[in-house]
Amino acid sequence: MPFPARLEIPEQVLEIARTLDRAGHEVWCVGGAVRDALLGVTRERHNLEASEIDFATSATPDQVQALFRRTVAVGVKYGTVGVIDRDRALHEVTTFRRDVSTDGRHAVVAYGVSLDDDLARRDFTINAIAYHPLKHEWRDPFGGADDLARGLVRAVGVPAQRFREDYLRILRAVRFAVRFDFRIDPATWDAAREAVPGLAQLSAERVRDEWFKALQSARSVTHAVQLWHDVGAAAQWIPELGPADPATAGYSQPAVDAEPRNPVLLVCVLCRQPSLVLRRLRASGAEIARADAIARGPAEPAGADPTAVRRWLAQVGGAADDLMALWSLRHGTAAPWAGTVRESRAKREATSRSALALDGNDLIALGVPRGPRLGEALDLLLDRVLADPAANTREHLSAIVRALP
């Protein structure tokens, strides 16, 4: 792949490069923004989005922090300082480094090396390309541009060594393959499968982030599921993950491939016991609660009539939209009762206690005692309103309460 003469970089980002350059430090644009610009996946081909641009530099973290007024210590231990530009976007500025030792999760790094040494420690050739933002020069010592042109994910140097340095790279290889619809180099693939027991050493949070990113960015979710199985990652971390074949797994491939994709919903459709999976992957409490609510269901109303749909809405509460989305993922079409839900919401029909024309204080004022009786009375009123939405008036509900024994 021939390199373009230059990449268009926003002025506020060039200010960071100029500051480092004027202080006598080497500075290069590196990482995913450079790769994606070469692939043309940015908004305009060969343009870099400001918020995505990171730098590699000969400056040490202390020197970077001294040069810029607004910095964040995002990873000083590993040579990375976050520099905030005038538009408040954060850019990682990382010192040229090499690994001194690694345990497969974390590395001890040393500074004082060259750009080529720094690129040699990166995971894949397509991520080991550097661009000088001021001189418009390119550095590609491992043939990353050619691999981009060939659609190939290939490890830098010896694949087994790259994976031993950080086992998360196994999952990153899969993610890049499914995001760009690339092949994985055979030697890299064999080394990944050989190293897959090392995934057990990773934190659940890092695995979860890669799994979610793969689901959200894959050209085909089915492809992502298949590669997680084939490389051995599913057996290690998500044994509940179903087969990649939509017919067998019970979902619609066009539906799960549609965007935007929510990873929690995809876990619910792709995995048995999704709440268990999310707990193992240390998902947030809100994400786990969301999966729990989906599991409680019921998945659909008892009937298609408006009353049955209103009763279903009352039963599932905030999970209604997720359950309808799950139906769509499984069947490739909108839930048959979705239109009735829209009509009910448009009419502001009450499907919860909080939507009743009377609240607990009103019932107490009408003589209902606090405690279980109060809850029973509210449930009775909601039941009446679910059957007849027009009954949700203060006058009508008050009459019902006064008639209670």
C-alpha positions, 0 to 999 in steps of 0.5 A: 500500500503506497503511503499518502504524501501527508495526513491532515491533522487538526491544528490543535493536535499539531500544537502538541507535536510542535511543542515537543519538537521545539524542545528537541524531542522526536515525535511521531503519530502512532496507533489506531488513528494512523492505521484507520486513516490508511484504511480510509475508515475515518470520515474523510480518507487520510484525515485524522480525528483529533480525539483519536491521535496519540504520539510516541516521543523520545521525551520522558514522562517527566519532560512531557509533564513539564512541557504541557500545562494540562496533563493527566497521569494516565499511565506514567508507570508505563511511559504514558502521559495524557496531554489535553489539547485546547479543545479538551481532547486527551492524547496519549503521549508515550515515551519510546520504550522496550520491554525489560520483562513481562508476566503476560499481563504487565510489562516493566519498560525501559526508555532511551530507545529508538522509534524502531525499538518502540515499534518492535514491541507493538502487537501487530504490523498494522499497528506498528506504523508511524507518521511524522506530523511535521516532516510528513515522513513514514516509518513502517519497519515491519511491512504494516502497510502491505498487510493492510493492503492484503487484509492481514493481521500479522504479529510483529516479529515472533508471534509466540513472543508477542503473545507471551508479553501480553495474552490480551493480544490473542483477543485483539487479533480476533477483534481486528480480524472481525472489525476489518474482515481481515485474515489472521496470518497462519503463524500468528493464528497458530501461536495464538491458539497455542498461547490461549491458556494464558488468557486465564491470567488476564483480569476479567475487566480486560477480557470483557472490554475486548469481548464488548469491542469485538461485538460492537465493531465486528463486520459480522457478529457471527464471525466474532463468535466463531473466532472466539470459539476457534481460538479457544477464548470462549472455552476459557472465559465464556463457555456459555457462548452458543454456536456461531450458526444463527439457525442453531443458536436461535438468532437472526444474523442480519438483526445481530449485525445491525448497528448500533449494537448493545453488548449486553443485549448481544450477550443475552441473545448469544449466551446461555445464562447471560447474567452469569457471564456478565458477573464473571466478566465483572460487568457493571451493576447496571449491566448485570441488573439489566440482564437479570430483568431480561431473564425474569421476563416474561419474554412476551405478552400472554396475548396480542390484545391491548389489555394483555400488552398493558399487563405485560408492560406492568410486569416487566417494567423497564425491561420492556424495550430490551425484551422487544429488542431481544425479540428482534435479534432472535426473529429478525423482525419487530416484536408483533406487539411493539405497535401496541406498546407505542400506542399505549405510551402515546396515550400515556396509559398507566402501567405502573403504580407511579403512573396512577392518578392517586398515590400512597398518600392519597390512599392514606387520606382516604382511610387506607392504613399504612402497611400491607393493606396500602400496597394491596390497594395500589395493586388493585387500582393498577389492575383496574386501570390496566383493564380500563385505562379510562379509569385512571382518574382521581374521582374514579379511583377514589370511588374504588377505594371508598368501596373497599371493605 
